[in-house]
Amino acid sequence: MNRSNRFRSNVNEPSPFAVNNTVVARVFSPDPREVAFARKILTAMPDGSGAVMIDGKMQDDATWKQAKVLVDLAKLVAQKDPEMTQHYGL
């Protein structure tokens, strides 16, 4: 059997690397507790400038930027998975 025939014979066989997209999405989605903390940061620093103490930890513009990215990611995940909307409190 030549190479092209060998490839064609394998196309319709199930992959040993089958992926459950739901599991992958849950594993790589932001943790709801992290999203809640990120939302606290964004609420405390609406414009992203300055520094504040939240839960005994100093938060500044760098952590504000990270929080913004995390909350934006959570919003994207929530658009695709309504169940996550409840978990994130969005």
C-alpha positions, -999 to +999 in steps of 0.1 A: +000+000+000+015+034-009+015+064+014-016+081+000-037+049+003-025+044+038-036+079+047-070+075+032-077+043+051-071+061+084-092+091+078-125+075+088-112+058+119-118+073+153-090+093+167-072+080+198-069+117+208-106+125+210-112+157+230-142+166+251-145+204+244-167+209+275-139+195+298-113+215+280-133+247+283-139+242+320-102+234+327-089+265+309-116+289+320-108+314+348-116+303+384-147+320+397-129+330+429-102+347+409-128+365+388-145+377+419-112+391+433-104+407+399-138+424+400-130+438+434-098+453+420-117+469+391-144+482+414-118+497+438-098+513+410-122+522+382-097+541+361-067+518+369-045+544+385-031+546+420-029+518+445-053+503+470-054+477+497-078+448+491-080+419+516-047+430+531-028+430+498-016+461+479-030+463+444-016+487+418-020+495+381-002+463+370-026+441+390-055+462+376-044+453+341-042+416+349-076+419+366-091+436+335-078+408+312-092+381+336-126+397+338-127+402+300-118+366+295-146+355+320-171+376+300-161+358+268-164+324+284-198+335+299-211+344+264-204+309+252-214+290+284-245+305+302-238+283+332-205+301+337-224+334+338-239+324+371-205+312+385-188+345+376-217+366+388-218+385+355 
